[in-house]
Amino acid sequence: MEDLECKNGNLGVFETGNLKVQTIKVKKSDSSSPPTQLYIVAPVSEGTYPLLLFCHGYCIHNTWYSQLLQHISSHGYIIVAPQFYKCMLIALNYEVKTAAKVTDWLCTGLQSVLPEKVQPNLSKVALTGHGRGGKIAFGLALGHAPVSLKFKALLGIDPVAYPNPPTWPEPEILTYVPRSFDLSIPIGVIGTGLGNQPKCMMPPFAPNGINHAEFFNESKPPCSYFLAKDYGGCDVLDDSKAALASWVCKSGKGSKALMRKGVGGIVVAFLKAYLGGQDDDLKAIADAPTIAPITLDSVIFVKE
Amino acid sequence: MEDLECKNGNLGVFETGNLKVQTIKVKKSDSSSPPTQLYIVAPVSEGTYPLLLFCHGYCIHNTWYSQLLQHISSHGYIIVAPQFYKCMLIALNYEVKTAAKVTDWLCTGLQSVLPEKVQPNLSKVALTGHGRGGKIAFGLALGHAPVSLKFKALLGIDPVAYPNPPTWPEPEILTYVPRSFDLSIPIGVIGTGLGNQPKCMMPPFAPNGINHAEFFNESKPPCSYFLAKDYGGCDVLDDSKAALASWVCKSGKGSKALMRKGVGGIVVAFLKAYLGGQDDDLKAIADAPTIAPITLDSVIFVKE
């Protein structure tokens, strides 16, 4: 069966792709025995598609990213977004372990919840996460819980590593030593320029020292960095949720739709490069960041 | 007159150089009108030598670095180390401004306090600082106070950017955006592996998020990074002062003499590369960090 990823032309990555997509919610009680509730976005058309495992941010529901995930999926990707805990409850779950169980489930259970003609390519799996979910994604990639799959690429969307409370079972991720992440896969980091700013009485979404800048600093080449200068950490959420989040999370003045196009486009360009072997779009963004619909200041590629 | 810098052979940088050196203390009352008290280390032999401006760390006296500075100077450099404030007093001085005044004084006053046959090469001036002095050096290089000289290279020795108290006149240096320092000169950063650890009830010398890792992250290429894994921030001081400092500052178990050789050697290799145009030693350290007398884990060069 033909691999349908990455068919659109130059910088179409910033627009919705050519493929119609469907969303699938899988309960924990499903016969495929998923380790937790899942939100899946996948193309409708027959095909074998690369996979993206998406880890949601702190106190954010996996469905609140539906617009961003549909943008990405429409370019030919199946996205699986687990829900680690119930929204607005304090996260007492060992999220990296749950993410690892979901990863293993991709091999055993995913096909059974997808239409038969839509097949996951289990040799092309990338990992991403937003906010605290970025930390979870890095923790999983770093092997803090064993998985049966090998991830081909890792992308943090405004990742943030709040220190764990004492007796918390999860290990810390950041070491504060440049290039110290023991990872040889390509890494991408998308940061937001307003994520480090407080909102009213609330602390910043992604404070200095534990945010995107340090995640990039600790990444070995090949690694890339994109700073969405004029936006905040929650501006990638669906419109209605972004508006809600803007009460507690510093938000950009610009259109949230443009932000989702910008971030979605970077994710697609990254996946095309490192799952699909087509790096034209990623190179184009690196060479001329102004082709993006949002201000990317700056974009950095470290190849060697 | 012959330029005598950089005459020693391969990796002699980690040993005392061939030149005998002298130390000169210049009071503020000197007829050359230095902006503050200065500690100068310079070769004795006739010659024209490149210059290094050295900014001391928080509550550390400029003479407490005599062994490190003599090591560097013996390879053919004149070092000028201003004293920003009296030791153990809270620093209420605008240090970057003072450092700028000292920089301007190099052109007008330095020759008059040196023996006539020892001449500074004012077209080859590098800038460095230790601990908080590293922040001062970066602040000066970034133009936070105007100077009449152009620095050719910048090196931070375990630099740390403690936030300024409110109403402090000095600007913050760190932006938490990778490669954001607006500097086109070569940058080097030496970090210590123990600098981020507390000592008894004292806070760390160089806490995570405001230390060497972030300074390196914000440096544009060409930049280099060296982590002295097994040592602390005060281990570059003279033996007696390092022993004193180890009561309040996490210190390595290894020989402080080796640490000074290691750091001194990196500084000399860096100066040879970027003031002298001879980068063999710097490349040798990058290619095989184990040639250093201390564990450098890791060493990073970013060229492009």
HADDOCK unambig.tbl for C-alpha pairs under 7 A between the chains (distance, minus, plus):
assign (segid A and resid 176 and name CA) (segid B and resid 208 and name CA) 6.02 0.50 0.50
assign (segid A and resid 176 and name CA) (segid B and resid 213 and name CA) 5.95 0.50 0.50
assign (segid A and resid 177 and name CA) (segid B and resid 213 and name CA) 5.72 0.50 0.50
assign (segid A and resid 178 and name CA) (segid B and resid 213 and name CA) 5.83 0.50 0.50
assign (segid A and resid 208 and name CA) (segid B and resid 176 and name CA) 6.01 0.50 0.50
assign (segid A and resid 209 and name CA) (segid B and resid 209 and name CA) 4.30 0.50 0.50
assign (segid A and resid 213 and name CA) (segid B and resid 176 and name CA) 5.94 0.50 0.50
assign (segid A and resid 213 and name CA) (segid B and resid 177 and name CA) 5.70 0.50 0.50
assign (segid A and resid 213 and name CA) (segid B and resid 178 and name CA) 5.82 0.50 0.50
assign (segid A and resid 217 and name CA) (segid B and resid 217 and name CA) 5.57 0.50 0.50
